[in-house]
Amino acid sequence: MRRFLANSATRVSSGHRIPSRLSTLCLALLGSAALGMFLLIATPVAQAAEQRGPFRDCAECPEMVPVPVGAFVMGTPSSTATPDEAIAGAEAMPTVVRITKPFALSRVEITRAQYRLFVADAAVDPGTGCKTWDPAQGRMILSRSRTFANPGVPAGARNDWPVSCVSWNDAKAYVQWLARKTGKAYRLASEAEWEYAARAGSSTLRPWGDAPADGCEYANTFDASTRAVYALGTDFARCQDGFADVAPVGSLRPNAFGLNDMIGNVAEWVEDCYTDSYVNRPRDNRAWVWLGGCNRHVIRGGSWLSPPSVARSGARDSAPAQDRADSVGFRIAVDLDTRAERGQ
């Protein structure tokens, strides 16, 4: 999770967002002239099964938001970014992905209260040890005593803060528990589903446009509010979201799909194994996983610590499956076609 904790400065230009319900097709030239290719981008179109609106499968379950099917370009063409945008590896390999299988995503990140319910009901050991911000040293350190209930940042006991200090293994245990409790196909989102939902029909660097300074109504990242309290020594968004560090979930405006905090607040585990290339990756909803499993998994979205250079729809990070950090949490997905097949 190195890139979401500290990165270089960023300069970006302003842009515009394609409406999320646009039903026509847009022809976009992506990448440098050397790529020499045109990609056809289909913007999301709502389907009848997805028009039911947000729902919960139980009183304590996360609120789920159906995501319209469609297609998008996964990754960030180098021609769309400034030299400081730190676009490299798989992200610099724009890939057309078609989201054809209906799914829903939790409106906000899983909260401390929701995770605490899982720990109590499943009688699991939440474990100890978490990378947390140390103000005295001005950096992230591994604290052996920290847990999801006492992550260090934020300090206190609010139930509506996003859970953090949870590993990929912990997130998987949560969705498996919720699937058993509800009989529904709850899971982590694939990396492709996550980016598609984060973009919400946009083709700009961020869901609201290209400029970081326009994002403080939508994203809790390293901005002027955070810089006033935390001296990270990195670039910052020239705006104020009003939160020095982690914010209660849903505090800021949602994207065009009705999803909050897709960029910033806490970064989010997804299902996929990490690789530094998109060559041969699935071109649909599916997560890219290895037979026999893998140790490193993808993290998306950035956090309150993230400078503009990595607080983008296409930015990627990774960490070992057992790692925990107070800047990383998760949100969940559920298959909607499975719900339909069961007559629900």
C-alpha positions in Angstrom: 0.0 0.0 0.0 3.0 2.2 -0.6 1.5 4.6 -3.2 -1.6 5.5 -1.2 0.4 6.4 1.9 2.9 8.7 0.2 3.5 9.9 -3.3 4.8 12.8 -5.4 3.1 16.1 -6.2 0.5 16.5 -8.9 -0.7 19.1 -11.3 -3.9 18.4 -13.3 -6.1 20.3 -15.7 -9.8 20.8 -15.5 -12.2 18.5 -17.4 -15.7 17.3 -17.7 -17.7 14.2 -17.0 -19.8 12.2 -19.4 -23.4 11.8 -18.0 -23.8 8.4 -16.4 -27.1 7.6 -18.2 -26.0 8.6 -21.7 -27.3 5.8 -24.0 -25.2 6.6 -27.1 -21.7 5.3 -27.9 -18.6 7.5 -27.7 -15.6 7.0 -29.9 -12.5 7.9 -27.9 -8.8 8.0 -28.9 -6.8 6.7 -26.0 -3.1 6.6 -25.2 -0.3 8.0 -27.3 0.0 8.0 -31.0 2.1 4.9 -30.8 -0.9 2.9 -29.6 -2.6 3.7 -32.9 -6.0 2.4 -31.8 -9.5 3.5 -31.3 -11.7 2.1 -28.4 -15.4 2.2 -28.4 -16.8 3.1 -25.0 -20.3 2.2 -24.1 -21.7 4.3 -21.3 -23.8 2.6 -18.6 -27.4 1.9 -19.4 -29.8 1.0 -16.7 -31.6 -2.4 -16.9 -35.0 -3.3 -15.6 -33.5 -5.5 -12.8 -31.3 -2.6 -11.7 -34.1 0.1 -11.4 -35.3 -1.2 -8.0 -33.2 1.3 -6.2 -31.0 0.8 -3.1 -31.9 -2.1 -0.8 -30.9 -4.0 2.4 -31.1 -7.8 2.8 -31.6 -7.4 6.6 -32.0 -4.6 9.1 -28.3 -4.6 10.0 -27.0 -5.3 6.4 -25.2 -2.7 4.4 -27.3 -0.6 2.1 -26.6 -1.8 -1.5 -26.9 0.2 -4.6 -27.5 -1.5 -8.0 -24.9 -0.6 -10.6 -26.1 -0.3 -14.2 -24.4 -2.6 -16.8 -22.3 -1.1 -19.5 -18.7 -0.9 -20.7 -15.7 1.3 -19.9 -12.0 1.8 -20.5 -10.1 0.4 -17.5 -6.9 2.3 -16.8 -5.6 5.7 -17.5 -4.2 6.7 -21.0 -0.9 8.5 -20.5 -2.1 11.2 -22.9 -4.8 12.3 -20.4 -2.5 13.0 -17.5 0.2 15.5 -16.6 3.8 14.3 -16.1 3.3 14.2 -12.3 0.3 11.9 -12.4 2.4 8.8 -11.6 0.6 6.6 -14.2 2.6 3.4 -14.8 2.3 -0.4 -15.0 -1.2 -1.9 -15.6 -2.9 1.5 -15.2 -1.1 2.8 -18.3 -2.6 -0.1 -20.4 -6.1 1.1 -21.2 -8.4 -2.0 -21.6 -12.0 -2.1 -22.7 -14.1 -4.0 -20.1 -17.8 -4.9 -20.5 -19.8 -5.2 -17.3 -22.6 -7.5 -18.4 -23.5 -9.3 -15.1 -25.8 -7.2 -12.8 -24.4 -6.5 -9.4 -24.8 -4.0 -6.5 -22.2 -2.3 -4.4 -22.5 -1.1 -0.8 -23.3 2.6 -0.9 -20.5 3.4 1.6 -17.6 1.5 3.1 -18.3 -1.1 5.8 -18.5 0.7 9.1 -17.0 -0.2 12.5 -20.5 -1.0 13.8 -21.2 -3.4 10.9 -17.8 -5.1 11.3 -18.2 -5.3 15.1 -21.5 -7.2 14.6 -19.7 -9.7 12.4 -16.9 -10.2 15.0 -19.5 -10.8 17.8 -21.9 -13.0 15.8 -19.2 -15.1 14.1 -17.1 -15.3 17.3 -13.9 -14.5 15.4 -10.7 -13.2 16.7 -10.2 -9.8 15.0 -6.4 -10.0 15.5 -4.0 -7.3 16.5 -1.3 -5.4 14.7 -1.9 -2.6 12.3 0.1 0.0 10.4 -1.0 3.3 11.8 -0.1 7.0 11.6 2.4 8.1 14.2 2.3 11.9 14.6 5.5 11.9 16.7 7.4 10.3 13.9 5.4 11.7 11.1 5.0 8.4 9.3 3.2 5.1 9.3 4.5 2.5 11.8 3.4 -1.0 12.7 1.6 -1.0 16.1 1.3 -4.4 17.6 -1.6 -3.4 19.9 -3.9 -1.7 17.4 -7.1 -3.4 16.2 -10.2 -2.4 14.1 -11.8 -1.2 17.4 -8.8 1.0 18.2 -7.0 1.9 15.0 -5.3 5.1 16.2 -6.7 7.2 13.3 -9.4 8.2 13.8 -9.3 8.3 17.6 -12.6 7.6 19.3 -15.5 5.2 19.1 -18.0 6.5 16.4 -19.9 3.7 14.9 -20.3 5.4 11.5 -16.6 5.6 10.8 -15.4 3.2 8.1 -13.8 0.1 9.6 -10.0 0.0 9.1 -7.1 -2.1 10.4 -8.7 -5.0 8.5 -6.8 -7.3 6.2 -7.9 -8.8 2.9 -8.4 -12.0 4.8 -10.6 -10.2 7.3 -12.7 -8.7 4.5 -13.2 -12.1 2.9 -14.3 -13.5 6.2 -16.9 -10.7 6.6 -18.5 -11.3 3.2 -18.5 -15.1 3.7 -20.3 -14.5 7.0 -22.8 -12.1 5.4 -23.5 -14.6 2.6 -24.3 -17.3 5.1 -26.5 -15.0 7.1 -28.6 -13.8 4.2 -28.3 -16.6 1.6 -27.2 -14.0 -0.9 -24.0 -14.0 -3.0 -22.1 -11.4 -1.1 -18.4 -11.0 -2.0 -15.7 -8.4 -2.6 -16.0 -6.5 -5.8 -13.6 -7.3 -8.6 -11.1 -4.6 -9.6 -12.9 -4.0 -12.8 -16.3 -3.6 -11.1 -14.7 -1.3 -8.6 -13.2 1.0 -11.2 -16.4 0.9 -13.3 -18.5 1.9 -10.3 -16.0 4.6 -9.2 -16.0 6.2 -12.6 -19.8 6.1 -12.8 -19.8 6.9 -16.5 -17.0 9.4 -16.4 -13.9 9.3 -18.6 -11.9 11.9 -16.6 -9.2 11.3 -14.1 -11.6 11.5 -11.2 -15.4 11.0 -11.0 -16.0 14.7 -10.8 -13.5 15.8 -13.5 -9.8 16.2 -13.8 -9.0 18.8 -11.2 -8.3 17.7 -7.6 -9.3 21.1 -6.3 -12.9 20.4 -7.5 -13.2 17.2 -5.5 -13.6 18.3 -1.9 -17.4 17.9 -2.1 -16.9 14.3 -3.2 -13.7 12.9 -1.7 -11.8 13.0 1.6 -8.2 13.0 0.5 -5.0 14.8 1.5 -6.3 18.4 1.1 -5.9 21.7 2.9 -8.0 20.4 5.9 -5.6 17.5 6.4 -2.4 19.5 5.6 -3.2 21.9 8.5 -2.9 19.0 10.9 -0.7 16.4 9.3 2.7 17.4 7.8 3.1 14.7 5.2 5.4 16.7 2.9 3.4 15.8 -0.2 1.3 17.7 -2.6 -2.3 18.4 -1.6 -5.7 19.2 -3.1 -6.2 23.0 -3.0 -9.6 22.8 -1.3 -11.1 21.8 2.1 -13.4 19.0 2.8 -13.6 19.8 6.5 -12.0 16.6 7.7 -8.5 16.4 9.0 -8.5 12.6 8.7 -11.1 9.8 8.4 -14.7 11.1 8.0 -18.0 9.3 8.9 -19.1 7.3 5.9 -21.3 9.2 3.5 -20.3 12.6 4.7 -19.6 13.9 1.2 -21.6 13.9 -2.1 -22.0 10.6 -4.0 -20.9 10.0 -7.5 -23.3 9.6 -10.4 -24.2 6.0 -9.4 -25.1 7.1 -5.9 -22.0 5.7 -4.3 -20.2 7.6 -1.6 -16.4 7.7 -0.7 -15.2 5.7 -3.8 -12.2 8.1 -3.8 -10.6 8.8 -0.4 -11.6 8.3 3.2 -10.2 4.7 3.5 -8.7 2.8 0.6 -10.6 -0.5 -0.3 -9.6 -4.1 -0.7 -10.9 -5.8 -3.9 -10.9 -9.5 -4.8 -8.2 -9.5 -7.5 -4.6 -10.8 -7.1 -2.2 -8.0 -7.9 -0.2 -7.9 -11.1 1.5 -5.0 -12.8 0.0 -5.7 -16.2 -3.5 -5.9 -17.7 -2.4 -8.2 -20.4 -4.7 -11.2 -20.6 -6.9 -10.0 -17.7 -10.7 -10.8 -17.9 -12.6 -8.3 -20.0 -15.8 -8.5 -17.9 -16.9 -8.5 -14.3 -14.6 -11.3 -13.2 -11.8 -10.8 -10.8 -8.3 -11.8 -11.9 -7.3 -14.5 -9.5 -4.7 -17.3 -9.6 -5.2 -21.0 -9.2 -4.0 -21.8 -5.7 -4.5 -18.2 -4.6 -2.0 -15.4 -4.2 -0.4 -13.3 -1.5 -0.8 -9.7 -2.8 -4.2 -8.3 -3.5 -5.3 -5.0 -5.1 -6.3 -1.9 -3.1 -8.3 0.8 -4.7 -9.6 4.4 -4.1 -6.9 6.0 -2.0 -7.5 7.4 1.5 -7.5 10.6 3.5 -3.7 10.3 3.3 -3.6 10.2 -0.5 -2.1 13.1 -2.5 -3.8 14.1 -5.7 -1.4 12.0 -7.8 -3.0 8.7 -6.5 -6.5 9.9 -5.7 -7.9 8.9 -9.1 -10.3 6.4 -10.5 -7.6 4.4 -12.2 -4.9 4.5 -9.5 -3.9 1.1 -8.0 -2.1 -0.2 -4.9 -1.6 -3.6 -3.3 -0.5 -5.3 -0.1 -0.1 -8.8 1.3 -3.4 -10.5 2.2 -2.6 -10.4 5.9 -1.6 -6.7 6.1 -3.7 -4.2 8.1 -3.5 -0.4 8.0 -5.7 2.3 9.6 -6.0 3.8 6.1 -7.5 0.7 4.5 -11.0 -0.8 4.7 -13.4 -2.3 2.2 -16.9 -2.2 0.7 -18.9 -5.2 -0.6 -20.7 -6.4 -3.7 -23.6 -8.8 -4.3 -24.7 -10.5 -7.5 -28.1 -9.3 -8.6 -28.7 -12.1 -11.1 -28.5 -14.6 -8.2 -31.1 -12.7 -6.4 -33.4 -12.8 -9.5 -32.9 -16.5 -9.9 -34.2 -17.0 -6.3 -37.2 -14.9 -6.9 -36.2 -12.1 -4.7 
